[in-house]
Structures are given as structure tokens and as C-alpha cells.
Amino acid sequence: MAEAVNNLYKTELIRQRGPWRTVEQVELATLEWVWWWNNSRLHGELDMRTPIEVEDAYYAGQESGQPAPAGQGSR
């Protein structure tokens, strides 16, 4: 799975947005991409919801004592 994420990172960010002039440019772009990956991307295995939406729903269910909706595993 790590190889798949690394390939997506290279394809979606490094190759498409280059050429890079400095290491700092790559670092900043990487931080932005990681934030997008963890928070905003739509994910097919999560019923086309963002990871943060699923996580928020999970913890809201934990606080109310209700089980998480079907199809949601813990992260």
C-alpha cells in the first residue's frame, strides 16, 4: 500500500507540478499534498466521502454511545 501512495504522490504532485527549483518548494508542496490526502480527497472505499468526514462521524458516534454506521471501520 505504501508503494501505491508513493506512486500517487509522484504522479499527482512531483511530476505534474515540477520542475522544482528548490528543496523548500518540494517540501511545501508535499505538506499541502499530505494535508489534502488526509483531509479533503474523496475516497471510493469511504462512499465518496473525505477521510476527515468519516473520522468526524466515527468520533461523534463514540461520544453519543452509538455504533459507527455500517461500512466504517476504525482508523
PQR file of N, CA, C, O and H, with PARSE charges and radii, in Angstrom:
ATOM      1  N   MET A   1       0.811  -1.171   0.000 -0.4000 1.5000
ATOM      2  CA  MET A   1       0.000   0.000   0.000 -0.0000 2.0000
ATOM      3  C   MET A   1       0.871   1.257   0.000  0.5500 1.7000
ATOM      4  O   MET A   1       0.540   2.245  -0.656 -0.5500 1.4000
ATOM      5  N   ALA A   2       1.972   1.219   0.728 -0.4000 1.5000
ATOM      6  CA  ALA A   2       2.861   2.377   0.774 -0.0000 2.0000
ATOM      7  C   ALA A   2       3.401   2.684  -0.620  0.5500 1.7000
ATOM      8  O   ALA A   2       3.539   3.850  -0.988 -0.5500 1.4000
ATOM      9  H   ALA A   2       2.240   0.416   1.261  0.4000 1.0000
ATOM     10  N   GLU A   3       3.702   1.655  -1.388 -0.4000 1.5000
ATOM     11  CA  GLU A   3       4.191   1.879  -2.749 -0.0000 2.0000
ATOM     12  C   GLU A   3       3.132   2.562  -3.602  0.5500 1.7000
ATOM     13  O   GLU A   3       3.465   3.417  -4.423 -0.5500 1.4000
ATOM     14  H   GLU A   3       3.589   0.707  -1.089  0.4000 1.0000
ATOM     15  N   ALA A   4       1.876   2.206  -3.428 -0.4000 1.5000
ATOM     16  CA  ALA A   4       0.793   2.832  -4.197 -0.0000 2.0000
ATOM     17  C   ALA A   4       0.673   4.309  -3.838  0.5500 1.7000
ATOM     18  O   ALA A   4       0.502   5.145  -4.725 -0.5500 1.4000
ATOM     19  H   ALA A   4       1.606   1.512  -2.761  0.4000 1.0000
ATOM     20  N   VAL A   5       0.759   4.641  -2.552 -0.4000 1.5000
ATOM     21  CA  VAL A   5       0.678   6.038  -2.126 -0.0000 2.0000
ATOM     22  C   VAL A   5       1.872   6.819  -2.667  0.5500 1.7000
ATOM     23  O   VAL A   5       1.719   7.942  -3.146 -0.5500 1.4000
ATOM     24  H   VAL A   5       0.897   3.961  -1.831  0.4000 1.0000
ATOM     25  N   ASN A   6       3.056   6.223  -2.591 -0.4000 1.5000
ATOM     26  CA  ASN A   6       4.243   6.900  -3.118 -0.0000 2.0000
ATOM     27  C   ASN A   6       4.119   7.150  -4.614  0.5500 1.7000
ATOM     28  O   ASN A   6       4.511   8.213  -5.095 -0.5500 1.4000
ATOM     29  H   ASN A   6       3.180   5.310  -2.202  0.4000 1.0000
ATOM     30  N   ASN A   7       3.588   6.201  -5.345 -0.4000 1.5000
ATOM     31  CA  ASN A   7       3.405   6.390  -6.788 -0.0000 2.0000
ATOM     32  C   ASN A   7       2.387   7.488  -7.079  0.5500 1.7000
ATOM     33  O   ASN A   7       2.590   8.290  -7.992 -0.5500 1.4000
ATOM     34  H   ASN A   7       3.270   5.338  -4.954  0.4000 1.0000
ATOM     35  N   LEU A   8       1.292   7.535  -6.315 -0.4000 1.5000
ATOM     36  CA  LEU A   8       0.316   8.614  -6.487 -0.0000 2.0000
ATOM     37  C   LEU A   8       0.944   9.965  -6.190  0.5500 1.7000
ATOM     38  O   LEU A   8       0.720  10.930  -6.920 -0.5500 1.4000
ATOM     39  H   LEU A   8       1.127   6.884  -5.574  0.4000 1.0000
ATOM     40  N   TYR A   9       1.723  10.037  -5.131 -0.4000 1.5000
ATOM     41  CA  TYR A   9       2.412  11.281  -4.760 -0.0000 2.0000
ATOM     42  C   TYR A   9       3.307  11.754  -5.904  0.5500 1.7000
ATOM     43  O   TYR A   9       3.274  12.923  -6.287 -0.5500 1.4000
ATOM     44  H   TYR A   9       1.905   9.252  -4.538  0.4000 1.0000
ATOM     45  N   LYS A  10       4.088  10.852  -6.431 -0.4000 1.5000
ATOM     46  CA  LYS A  10       4.987  11.218  -7.529 -0.0000 2.0000
ATOM     47  C   LYS A  10       4.210  11.629  -8.775  0.5500 1.7000
ATOM     48  O   LYS A  10       4.553  12.615  -9.427 -0.5500 1.4000
ATOM     49  H   LYS A  10       4.114   9.902  -6.119  0.4000 1.0000
ATOM     50  N   THR A  11       3.173  10.878  -9.101 -0.4000 1.5000
ATOM     51  CA  THR A  11       2.398  11.158 -10.311 -0.0000 2.0000
ATOM     52  C   THR A  11       1.601  12.446 -10.180  0.5500 1.7000
ATOM     53  O   THR A  11       1.625  13.288 -11.078 -0.5500 1.4000
ATOM     54  H   THR A  11       2.895  10.077  -8.571  0.4000 1.0000
ATOM     55  N   GLU A  12       0.894  12.602  -9.062 -0.4000 1.5000
ATOM     56  CA  GLU A  12      -0.013  13.743  -8.901 -0.0000 2.0000
ATOM     57  C   GLU A  12       0.694  15.037  -8.536  0.5500 1.7000
ATOM     58  O   GLU A  12       0.203  16.117  -8.863 -0.5500 1.4000
ATOM     59  H   GLU A  12       0.875  11.918  -8.333  0.4000 1.0000
ATOM     60  N   LEU A  13       1.810  14.952  -7.879 -0.4000 1.5000
ATOM     61  CA  LEU A  13       2.451  16.176  -7.406 -0.0000 2.0000
ATOM     62  C   LEU A  13       3.802  16.409  -8.073  0.5500 1.7000
ATOM     63  O   LEU A  13       3.988  17.403  -8.776 -0.5500 1.4000
ATOM     64  H   LEU A  13       2.208  14.075  -7.613  0.4000 1.0000
ATOM     65  N   ILE A  14       4.715  15.524  -7.860 -0.4000 1.5000
ATOM     66  CA  ILE A  14       6.097  15.772  -8.262 -0.0000 2.0000
ATOM     67  C   ILE A  14       6.223  15.949  -9.770  0.5500 1.7000
ATOM     68  O   ILE A  14       6.823  16.920 -10.230 -0.5500 1.4000
ATOM     69  H   ILE A  14       4.564  14.717  -7.289  0.4000 1.0000
ATOM     70  N   ARG A  15       5.671  15.033 -10.536 -0.4000 1.5000
ATOM     71  CA  ARG A  15       5.826  15.117 -11.992 -0.0000 2.0000
ATOM     72  C   ARG A  15       4.943  16.183 -12.628  0.5500 1.7000
ATOM     73  O   ARG A  15       5.350  16.813 -13.604 -0.5500 1.4000
ATOM     74  H   ARG A  15       5.183  14.244 -10.162  0.4000 1.0000
ATOM     75  N   GLN A  16       3.746  16.396 -12.097 -0.4000 1.5000
ATOM     76  CA  GLN A  16       2.814  17.347 -12.708 -0.0000 2.0000
ATOM     77  C   GLN A  16       3.128  18.788 -12.378  0.5500 1.7000
ATOM     78  O   GLN A  16       2.897  19.667 -13.208 -0.5500 1.4000
ATOM     79  H   GLN A  16       3.415  15.884 -11.305  0.4000 1.0000
ATOM     80  N   ARG A  17       3.649  19.059 -11.192 -0.4000 1.5000
ATOM     81  CA  ARG A  17       3.848  20.447 -10.782 -0.0000 2.0000
ATOM     82  C   ARG A  17       5.289  20.912 -10.900  0.5500 1.7000
ATOM     83  O   ARG A  17       5.586  22.075 -10.625 -0.5500 1.4000
ATOM     84  H   ARG A  17       3.836  18.345 -10.518  0.4000 1.0000
ATOM     85  N   GLY A  18       6.185  20.031 -11.303 -0.4000 1.5000
ATOM     86  CA  GLY A  18       7.587  20.424 -11.481 -0.0000 2.0000
ATOM     87  C   GLY A  18       7.732  21.279 -12.713  0.5500 1.7000
ATOM     88  O   GLY A  18       6.720  21.535 -13.366 -0.5500 1.4000
ATOM     89  H   GLY A  18       5.945  19.087 -11.526  0.4000 1.0000
ATOM     90  N   PRO A  19       8.884  21.732 -13.074 -0.5600 1.5000
ATOM     91  CA  PRO A  19      10.160  21.437 -12.410  0.2800 2.0000
ATOM     92  C   PRO A  19      10.309  22.238 -11.118  0.5500 1.7000
ATOM     93  O   PRO A  19       9.821  23.361 -10.991 -0.5500 1.4000
ATOM     94  N   TRP A  20      10.989  21.625 -10.185 -0.4000 1.5000
ATOM     95  CA  TRP A  20      11.199  22.214  -8.875 -0.0000 2.0000
ATOM     96  C   TRP A  20      12.548  22.919  -8.858  0.5500 1.7000
ATOM     97  O   TRP A  20      13.537  22.390  -9.364 -0.5500 1.4000
ATOM     98  H   TRP A  20      11.386  20.713 -10.288  0.4000 1.0000
ATOM     99  N   ARG A  21      12.586  24.099  -8.282 -0.4000 1.5000
ATOM    100  CA  ARG A  21      13.832  24.870  -8.238 -0.0000 2.0000
ATOM    101  C   ARG A  21      14.578  24.674  -6.926  0.5500 1.7000
ATOM    102  O   ARG A  21      15.807  24.724  -6.890 -0.5500 1.4000
ATOM    103  H   ARG A  21      11.782  24.529  -7.871  0.4000 1.0000
ATOM    104  N   THR A  22      13.827  24.450  -5.841 -0.4000 1.5000
ATOM    105  CA  THR A  22      14.469  24.292  -4.535 -0.0000 2.0000
ATOM    106  C   THR A  22      13.833  23.143  -3.769  0.5500 1.7000
ATOM    107  O   THR A  22      12.718  22.711  -4.061 -0.5500 1.4000
ATOM    108  H   THR A  22      12.828  24.409  -5.870  0.4000 1.0000
ATOM    109  N   VAL A  23      14.564  22.673  -2.800 -0.4000 1.5000
ATOM    110  CA  VAL A  23      14.046  21.637  -1.908 -0.0000 2.0000
ATOM    111  C   VAL A  23      12.869  22.195  -1.111  0.5500 1.7000
ATOM    112  O   VAL A  23      11.909  21.475  -0.837 -0.5500 1.4000
ATOM    113  H   VAL A  23      15.470  23.024  -2.563  0.4000 1.0000
ATOM    114  N   GLU A  24      12.939  23.460  -0.742 -0.4000 1.5000
ATOM    115  CA  GLU A  24      11.863  24.083   0.016 -0.0000 2.0000
ATOM    116  C   GLU A  24      10.542  24.066  -0.754  0.5500 1.7000
ATOM    117  O   GLU A  24       9.482  23.870  -0.161 -0.5500 1.4000
ATOM    118  H   GLU A  24      13.719  24.044  -0.965  0.4000 1.0000
ATOM    119  N   GLN A  25      10.601  24.270  -2.064 -0.4000 1.5000
ATOM    120  CA  GLN A  25       9.385  24.196  -2.883 -0.0000 2.0000
ATOM    121  C   GLN A  25       8.766  22.808  -2.801  0.5500 1.7000
ATOM    122  O   GLN A  25       7.551  22.671  -2.661 -0.5500 1.4000
ATOM    123  H   GLN A  25      11.463  24.429  -2.546  0.4000 1.0000
ATOM    124  N   VAL A  26       9.592  21.793  -2.886 -0.4000 1.5000
ATOM    125  CA  VAL A  26       9.106  20.409  -2.806 -0.0000 2.0000
ATOM    126  C   VAL A  26       8.534  20.135  -1.422  0.5500 1.7000
ATOM    127  O   VAL A  26       7.487  19.500  -1.297 -0.5500 1.4000
ATOM    128  H   VAL A  26      10.580  21.904  -2.999  0.4000 1.0000
ATOM    129  N   GLU A  27       9.209  20.606  -0.390 -0.4000 1.5000
ATOM    130  CA  GLU A  27       8.725  20.374   0.972 -0.0000 2.0000
ATOM    131  C   GLU A  27       7.370  21.032   1.211  0.5500 1.7000
ATOM    132  O   GLU A  27       6.471  20.407   1.774 -0.5500 1.4000
ATOM    133  H   GLU A  27      10.060  21.122  -0.492  0.4000 1.0000
ATOM    134  N   LEU A  28       7.216  22.272   0.794 -0.4000 1.5000
ATOM    135  CA  LEU A  28       5.944  22.968   0.985 -0.0000 2.0000
ATOM    136  C   LEU A  28       4.828  22.293   0.186  0.5500 1.7000
ATOM    137  O   LEU A  28       3.730  22.088   0.702 -0.5500 1.4000
ATOM    138  H   LEU A  28       7.946  22.780   0.337  0.4000 1.0000
ATOM    139  N   ALA A  29       5.109  21.951  -1.069 -0.4000 1.5000
ATOM    140  CA  ALA A  29       4.109  21.271  -1.892 -0.0000 2.0000
ATOM    141  C   ALA A  29       3.752  19.917  -1.290  0.5500 1.7000
ATOM    142  O   ALA A  29       2.594  19.505  -1.355 -0.5500 1.4000
ATOM    143  H   ALA A  29       6.001  22.118  -1.488  0.4000 1.0000
ATOM    144  N   THR A  30       4.712  19.226  -0.713 -0.4000 1.5000
ATOM    145  CA  THR A  30       4.463  17.934  -0.083 -0.0000 2.0000
ATOM    146  C   THR A  30       3.557  18.099   1.132  0.5500 1.7000
ATOM    147  O   THR A  30       2.638  17.304   1.329 -0.5500 1.4000
ATOM    148  H   THR A  30       5.653  19.561  -0.660  0.4000 1.0000
ATOM    149  N   LEU A  31       3.806  19.115   1.943 -0.4000 1.5000
ATOM    150  CA  LEU A  31       2.930  19.372   3.094 -0.0000 2.0000
ATOM    151  C   LEU A  31       1.498  19.624   2.653  0.5500 1.7000
ATOM    152  O   LEU A  31       0.558  19.112   3.261 -0.5500 1.4000
ATOM    153  H   LEU A  31       4.553  19.760   1.783  0.4000 1.0000
ATOM    154  N   GLU A  32       1.330  20.406   1.604 -0.4000 1.5000
ATOM    155  CA  GLU A  32      -0.015  20.687   1.091 -0.0000 2.0000
ATOM    156  C   GLU A  32      -0.676  19.406   0.573  0.5500 1.7000
ATOM    157  O   GLU A  32      -1.858  19.175   0.829 -0.5500 1.4000
ATOM    158  H   GLU A  32       2.094  20.822   1.110  0.4000 1.0000
ATOM    159  N   TRP A  33       0.075  18.576  -0.150 -0.4000 1.5000
ATOM    160  CA  TRP A  33      -0.462  17.339  -0.710 -0.0000 2.0000
ATOM    161  C   TRP A  33      -0.862  16.372   0.409  0.5500 1.7000
ATOM    162  O   TRP A  33      -1.914  15.737   0.333 -0.5500 1.4000
ATOM    163  H   TRP A  33       1.035  18.764  -0.358  0.4000 1.0000
ATOM    164  N   VAL A  34      -0.041  16.261   1.427 -0.4000 1.5000
ATOM    165  CA  VAL A  34      -0.349  15.363   2.549 -0.0000 2.0000
ATOM    166  C   VAL A  34      -1.605  15.836   3.272  0.5500 1.7000
ATOM    167  O   VAL A  34      -2.444  15.023   3.659 -0.5500 1.4000
ATOM    168  H   VAL A  34       0.814  16.777   1.489  0.4000 1.0000
ATOM    169  N   TRP A  35      -1.737  17.166   3.457 -0.4000 1.5000
ATOM    170  CA  TRP A  35      -2.952  17.671   4.081 -0.0000 2.0000
ATOM    171  C   TRP A  35      -4.160  17.301   3.226  0.5500 1.7000
ATOM    172  O   TRP A  35      -5.159  16.810   3.752 -0.5500 1.4000
ATOM    173  H   TRP A  35      -1.055  17.826   3.143  0.4000 1.0000
ATOM    174  N   TRP A  36      -4.085  17.527   1.933 -0.4000 1.5000
ATOM    175  CA  TRP A  36      -5.184  17.174   1.029 -0.0000 2.0000
ATOM    176  C   TRP A  36      -5.489  15.677   1.134  0.5500 1.7000
ATOM    177  O   TRP A  36      -6.650  15.288   1.260 -0.5500 1.4000
ATOM    178  H   TRP A  36      -3.273  17.926   1.505  0.4000 1.0000
ATOM    179  N   TRP A  37      -4.465  14.849   1.083 -0.4000 1.5000
ATOM    180  CA  TRP A  37      -4.632  13.392   1.133 -0.0000 2.0000
ATOM    181  C   TRP A  37      -5.361  12.969   2.411  0.5500 1.7000
ATOM    182  O   TRP A  37      -6.255  12.125   2.355 -0.5500 1.4000
ATOM    183  H   TRP A  37      -3.522  15.164   0.980  0.4000 1.0000
ATOM    184  N   ASN A  38      -4.996  13.536   3.550 -0.4000 1.5000
ATOM    185  CA  ASN A  38      -5.562  13.136   4.834 -0.0000 2.0000
ATOM    186  C   ASN A  38      -6.903  13.782   5.158  0.5500 1.7000
ATOM    187  O   ASN A  38      -7.629  13.292   6.023 -0.5500 1.4000
ATOM    188  H   ASN A  38      -4.270  14.222   3.596  0.4000 1.0000
ATOM    189  N   ASN A  39      -7.243  14.873   4.478 -0.4000 1.5000
ATOM    190  CA  ASN A  39      -8.421  15.625   4.881 -0.0000 2.0000
ATOM    191  C   ASN A  39      -9.458  15.849   3.791  0.5500 1.7000
ATOM    192  O   ASN A  39     -10.650  15.779   4.088 -0.5500 1.4000
ATOM    193  H   ASN A  39      -6.653  15.271   3.775  0.4000 1.0000
ATOM    194  N   SER A  40      -9.081  16.111   2.567 -0.4000 1.5000
ATOM    195  CA  SER A  40     -10.050  16.567   1.571 -0.0000 2.0000
ATOM    196  C   SER A  40     -10.342  15.637   0.415  0.5500 1.7000
ATOM    197  O   SER A  40     -11.345  15.821  -0.274 -0.5500 1.4000
ATOM    198  H   SER A  40      -8.112  16.169   2.325  0.4000 1.0000
ATOM    199  N   ARG A  41      -9.516  14.660   0.183 -0.4000 1.5000
ATOM    200  CA  ARG A  41      -9.746  13.839  -1.015 -0.0000 2.0000
ATOM    201  C   ARG A  41     -10.980  12.961  -0.844  0.5500 1.7000
ATOM    202  O   ARG A  41     -11.253  12.456   0.245 -0.5500 1.4000
ATOM    203  H   ARG A  41      -8.701  14.510   0.743  0.4000 1.0000
ATOM    204  N   LEU A  42     -11.709  12.791  -1.922 -0.4000 1.5000
ATOM    205  CA  LEU A  42     -12.844  11.872  -1.914 -0.0000 2.0000
ATOM    206  C   LEU A  42     -12.303  10.459  -2.066  0.5500 1.7000
ATOM    207  O   LEU A  42     -11.421  10.205  -2.887 -0.5500 1.4000
ATOM    208  H   LEU A  42     -11.487  13.201  -2.806  0.4000 1.0000
ATOM    209  N   HIS A  43     -12.832   9.557  -1.277 -0.4000 1.5000
ATOM    210  CA  HIS A  43     -12.295   8.202  -1.238 -0.0000 2.0000
ATOM    211  C   HIS A  43     -13.402   7.206  -1.568  0.5500 1.7000
ATOM    212  O   HIS A  43     -14.448   7.195  -0.919 -0.5500 1.4000
ATOM    213  H   HIS A  43     -13.547   9.764  -0.610  0.4000 1.0000
ATOM    214  N   GLY A  44     -13.171   6.380  -2.566 -0.4000 1.5000
ATOM    215  CA  GLY A  44     -14.161   5.408  -3.008 -0.0000 2.0000
ATOM    216  C   GLY A  44     -14.536   4.395  -1.945  0.5500 1.7000
ATOM    217  O   GLY A  44     -15.698   3.998  -1.864 -0.5500 1.4000
ATOM    218  H   GLY A  44     -12.322   6.389  -3.094  0.4000 1.0000
ATOM    219  N   GLU A  45     -13.592   3.968  -1.134 -0.4000 1.5000
ATOM    220  CA  GLU A  45     -13.880   2.996  -0.079 -0.0000 2.0000
ATOM    221  C   GLU A  45     -14.644   3.621   1.081  0.5500 1.7000
ATOM    222  O   GLU A  45     -15.133   2.913   1.961 -0.5500 1.4000
ATOM    223  H   GLU A  45     -12.648   4.291  -1.201  0.4000 1.0000
ATOM    224  N   LEU A  46     -14.748   4.941   1.081 -0.4000 1.5000
ATOM    225  CA  LEU A  46     -15.476   5.644   2.141 -0.0000 2.0000
ATOM    226  C   LEU A  46     -16.764   6.251   1.592  0.5500 1.7000
ATOM    227  O   LEU A  46     -17.226   7.285   2.076 -0.5500 1.4000
ATOM    228  H   LEU A  46     -14.351   5.516   0.366  0.4000 1.0000
ATOM    229  N   ASP A  47     -17.334   5.612   0.590 -0.4000 1.5000
ATOM    230  CA  ASP A  47     -18.575   6.072  -0.042 -0.0000 2.0000
ATOM    231  C   ASP A  47     -18.447   7.490  -0.586  0.5500 1.7000
ATOM    232  O   ASP A  47     -19.364   8.299  -0.449 -0.5500 1.4000
ATOM    233  H   ASP A  47     -16.959   4.773   0.196  0.4000 1.0000
ATOM    234  N   MET A  48     -17.315   7.784  -1.198 -0.4000 1.5000
ATOM    235  CA  MET A  48     -17.011   9.082  -1.815 -0.0000 2.0000
ATOM    236  C   MET A  48     -17.117  10.227  -0.806  0.5500 1.7000
ATOM    237  O   MET A  48     -17.581  11.322  -1.121 -0.5500 1.4000
ATOM    238  H   MET A  48     -16.570   7.126  -1.310  0.4000 1.0000
ATOM    239  N   ARG A  49     -16.676   9.938   0.398 -0.4000 1.5000
ATOM    240  CA  ARG A  49     -16.569  10.966   1.430 -0.0000 2.0000
ATOM    241  C   ARG A  49     -15.094  11.198   1.704  0.5500 1.7000
ATOM    242  O   ARG A  49     -14.244  10.395   1.319 -0.5500 1.4000
ATOM    243  H   ARG A  49     -16.299   9.048   0.654  0.4000 1.0000
ATOM    244  N   THR A  50     -14.799  12.306   2.374 -0.4000 1.5000
ATOM    245  CA  THR A  50     -13.409  12.591   2.728 -0.0000 2.0000
ATOM    246  C   THR A  50     -13.039  11.818   3.984  0.5500 1.7000
ATOM    247  O   THR A  50     -13.911  11.499   4.792 -0.5500 1.4000
ATOM    248  H   THR A  50     -15.489  12.959   2.687  0.4000 1.0000
ATOM    249  N   PRO A  51     -11.766  11.516   4.157 -0.5600 1.5000
ATOM    250  CA  PRO A  51     -11.352  10.831   5.391  0.2800 2.0000
ATOM    251  C   PRO A  51     -11.743  11.602   6.652  0.5500 1.7000
ATOM    252  O   PRO A  51     -12.127  10.991   7.650 -0.5500 1.4000
ATOM    253  N   ILE A  52     -11.653  12.915   6.623 -0.4000 1.5000
ATOM    254  CA  ILE A  52     -11.998  13.690   7.812 -0.0000 2.0000
ATOM    255  C   ILE A  52     -13.493  13.605   8.121  0.5500 1.7000
ATOM    256  O   ILE A  52     -13.874  13.605   9.291 -0.5500 1.4000
ATOM    257  H   ILE A  52     -11.341  13.411   5.813  0.4000 1.0000
ATOM    258  N   GLU A  53     -14.348  13.532   7.098 -0.4000 1.5000
ATOM    259  CA  GLU A  53     -15.788  13.372   7.336 -0.0000 2.0000
ATOM    260  C   GLU A  53     -16.074  12.046   8.037  0.5500 1.7000
ATOM    261  O   GLU A  53     -16.878  11.981   8.967 -0.5500 1.4000
ATOM    262  H   GLU A  53     -14.038  13.532   6.147  0.4000 1.0000
ATOM    263  N   VAL A  54     -15.411  11.005   7.581 -0.4000 1.5000
ATOM    264  CA  VAL A  54     -15.611   9.685   8.175 -0.0000 2.0000
ATOM    265  C   VAL A  54     -15.101   9.670   9.611  0.5500 1.7000
ATOM    266  O   VAL A  54     -15.748   9.126  10.506 -0.5500 1.4000
ATOM    267  H   VAL A  54     -14.758  11.058   6.826  0.4000 1.0000
ATOM    268  N   GLU A  55     -13.944  10.267   9.819 -0.4000 1.5000
ATOM    269  CA  GLU A  55     -13.381  10.305  11.163 -0.0000 2.0000
ATOM    270  C   GLU A  55     -14.274  11.115  12.113  0.5500 1.7000
ATOM    271  O   GLU A  55     -14.519  10.697  13.245 -0.5500 1.4000
ATOM    272  H   GLU A  55     -13.417  10.708   9.092  0.4000 1.0000
ATOM    273  N   ASP A  56     -14.754  12.264  11.653 -0.4000 1.5000
ATOM    274  CA  ASP A  56     -15.646  13.071  12.488 -0.0000 2.0000
ATOM    275  C   ASP A  56     -16.921  12.308  12.839  0.5500 1.7000
ATOM    276  O   ASP A  56     -17.377  12.354  13.982 -0.5500 1.4000
ATOM    277  H   ASP A  56     -14.555  12.604  10.734  0.4000 1.0000
ATOM    278  N   ALA A  57     -17.495  11.609  11.866 -0.4000 1.5000
ATOM    279  CA  ALA A  57     -18.711  10.827  12.119 -0.0000 2.0000
ATOM    280  C   ALA A  57     -18.429   9.697  13.111  0.5500 1.7000
ATOM    281  O   ALA A  57     -19.255   9.399  13.974 -0.5500 1.4000
ATOM    282  H   ALA A  57     -17.124  11.571  10.938  0.4000 1.0000
ATOM    283  N   TYR A  58     -17.274   9.082  12.984 -0.4000 1.5000
ATOM    284  CA  TYR A  58     -16.900   7.999  13.890 -0.0000 2.0000
ATOM    285  C   TYR A  58     -16.827   8.507  15.330  0.5500 1.7000
ATOM    286  O   TYR A  58     -17.409   7.912  16.236 -0.5500 1.4000
ATOM    287  H   TYR A  58     -16.602   9.325  12.284  0.4000 1.0000
ATOM    288  N   TYR A  59     -16.107   9.610  15.531 -0.4000 1.5000
ATOM    289  CA  TYR A  59     -15.950  10.125  16.892 -0.0000 2.0000
ATOM    290  C   TYR A  59     -17.236  10.715  17.439  0.5500 1.7000
ATOM    291  O   TYR A  59     -17.468  10.664  18.647 -0.5500 1.4000
ATOM    292  H   TYR A  59     -15.634  10.094  14.794  0.4000 1.0000
ATOM    293  N   ALA A  60     -18.073  11.272  16.583 -0.4000 1.5000
ATOM    294  CA  ALA A  60     -19.382  11.750  17.033 -0.0000 2.0000
ATOM    295  C   ALA A  60     -20.209  10.579  17.551  0.5500 1.7000
ATOM    296  O   ALA A  60     -20.912  10.713  18.552 -0.5500 1.4000
ATOM    297  H   ALA A  60     -17.885  11.314  15.602  0.4000 1.0000
ATOM    298  N   GLY A  61     -20.131   9.444  16.883 -0.4000 1.5000
ATOM    299  CA  GLY A  61     -20.830   8.241  17.335 -0.0000 2.0000
ATOM    300  C   GLY A  61     -20.264   7.709  18.632  0.5500 1.7000
ATOM    301  O   GLY A  61     -21.009   7.197  19.467 -0.5500 1.4000
ATOM    302  H   GLY A  61     -19.560   9.335  16.070  0.4000 1.0000
ATOM    303  N   GLN A  62     -18.960   7.819  18.817 -0.4000 1.5000
ATOM    304  CA  GLN A  62     -18.322   7.370  20.061 -0.0000 2.0000
ATOM    305  C   GLN A  62     -18.793   8.211  21.242  0.5500 1.7000
ATOM    306  O   GLN A  62     -19.059   7.684  22.323 -0.5500 1.4000
ATOM    307  H   GLN A  62     -18.354   8.235  18.139  0.4000 1.0000
ATOM    308  N   GLU A  63     -18.894   9.524  21.030 -0.4000 1.5000
ATOM    309  CA  GLU A  63     -19.305  10.422  22.096 -0.0000 2.0000
ATOM    310  C   GLU A  63     -20.762  10.200  22.492  0.5500 1.7000
ATOM    311  O   GLU A  63     -21.126  10.336  23.660 -0.5500 1.4000
ATOM    312  H   GLU A  63     -18.678   9.952  20.152  0.4000 1.0000
ATOM    313  N   SER A  64     -21.591   9.858  21.507 -0.4000 1.5000
ATOM    314  CA  SER A  64     -23.012   9.661  21.806 -0.0000 2.0000
ATOM    315  C   SER A  64     -23.317   8.232  22.233  0.5500 1.7000
ATOM    316  O   SER A  64     -24.447   7.919  22.609 -0.5500 1.4000
ATOM    317  H   SER A  64     -21.296   9.748  20.558  0.4000 1.0000
ATOM    318  N   GLY A  65     -22.316   7.371  22.174 -0.4000 1.5000
ATOM    319  CA  GLY A  65     -22.508   5.983  22.565 -0.0000 2.0000
ATOM    320  C   GLY A  65     -23.146   5.126  21.505  0.5500 1.7000
ATOM    321  O   GLY A  65     -23.507   3.979  21.766 -0.5500 1.4000
ATOM    322  H   GLY A  65     -21.398   7.625  21.868  0.4000 1.0000
ATOM    323  N   GLN A  66     -23.292   5.671  20.296 -0.4000 1.5000
ATOM    324  CA  GLN A  66     -23.891   4.920  19.190 -0.0000 2.0000
ATOM    325  C   GLN A  66     -22.784   4.262  18.387  0.5500 1.7000
ATOM    326  O   GLN A  66     -21.689   4.811  18.270 -0.5500 1.4000
ATOM    327  H   GLN A  66     -22.998   6.603  20.083  0.4000 1.0000
ATOM    328  N   PRO A  67     -23.065   3.086  17.830 -0.5600 1.5000
ATOM    329  CA  PRO A  67     -22.059   2.451  16.986  0.2800 2.0000
ATOM    330  C   PRO A  67     -21.888   3.241  15.694  0.5500 1.7000
ATOM    331  O   PRO A  67     -22.793   3.949  15.251 -0.5500 1.4000
ATOM    332  N   ALA A  68     -20.701   3.101  15.099 -0.4000 1.5000
ATOM    333  CA  ALA A  68     -20.432   3.770  13.832 -0.0000 2.0000
ATOM    334  C   ALA A  68     -21.338   3.182  12.746  0.5500 1.7000
ATOM    335  O   ALA A  68     -21.645   1.991  12.792 -0.5500 1.4000
ATOM    336  H   ALA A  68     -19.966   2.526  15.458  0.4000 1.0000
ATOM    337  N   PRO A  69     -21.770   3.985  11.776 -0.5600 1.5000
ATOM    338  CA  PRO A  69     -22.588   3.465  10.689  0.2800 2.0000
ATOM    339  C   PRO A  69     -21.871   2.330   9.936  0.5500 1.7000
ATOM    340  O   PRO A  69     -20.642   2.261   9.913 -0.5500 1.4000
ATOM    341  N   ALA A  70     -22.659   1.461   9.333 -0.4000 1.5000
ATOM    342  CA  ALA A  70     -22.098   0.319   8.601 -0.0000 2.0000
ATOM    343  C   ALA A  70     -21.120   0.795   7.552  0.5500 1.7000
ATOM    344  O   ALA A  70     -21.318   1.838   6.930 -0.5500 1.4000
ATOM    345  H   ALA A  70     -23.657   1.518   9.352  0.4000 1.0000
ATOM    346  N   GLY A  71     -20.055   0.020   7.357 -0.4000 1.5000
ATOM    347  CA  GLY A  71     -19.077   0.345   6.336 -0.0000 2.0000
ATOM    348  C   GLY A  71     -17.963   1.234   6.848  0.5500 1.7000
ATOM    349  O   GLY A  71     -17.040   1.549   6.097 -0.5500 1.4000
ATOM    350  H   GLY A  71     -19.894  -0.828   7.863  0.4000 1.0000
ATOM    351  N   GLN A  72     -18.020   1.644   8.092 -0.4000 1.5000
ATOM    352  CA  GLN A  72     -16.967   2.497   8.644 -0.0000 2.0000
ATOM    353  C   GLN A  72     -16.158   1.704   9.632  0.5500 1.7000
ATOM    354  O   GLN A  72     -16.665   1.259  10.661 -0.5500 1.4000
ATOM    355  H   GLN A  72     -18.770   1.388   8.702  0.4000 1.0000
ATOM    356  N   GLY A  73     -14.929   1.534   9.321 -0.4000 1.5000
ATOM    357  CA  GLY A  73     -14.025   0.889  10.250 -0.0000 2.0000
ATOM    358  C   GLY A  73     -13.303   1.944  11.052  0.5500 1.7000
ATOM    359  O   GLY A  73     -13.414   3.134  10.759 -0.5500 1.4000
ATOM    360  H   GLY A  73     -14.516   1.896   8.485  0.4000 1.0000
ATOM    361  N   SER A  74     -12.579   1.530  12.044 -0.4000 1.5000
ATOM    362  CA  SER A  74     -11.795   2.492  12.817 -0.0000 2.0000
ATOM    363  C   SER A  74     -10.493   2.759  12.107  0.5500 1.7000
ATOM    364  O   SER A  74      -9.990   1.927  11.352 -0.5500 1.4000
ATOM    365  H   SER A  74     -12.489   0.563  12.282  0.4000 1.0000
ATOM    366  N   ARG A  75      -9.949   3.952  12.368 -0.4000 1.5000
ATOM    367  CA  ARG A  75      -8.668   4.315  11.765 -0.0000 2.0000
ATOM    368  C   ARG A  75      -7.607   4.330  12.821  0.5500 1.7000
ATOM    369  O   ARG A  75      -6.446   4.612  12.526 -0.5500 1.4000
ATOM    370  H   ARG A  75     -10.358   4.627  12.982  0.4000 1.0000
TER
END
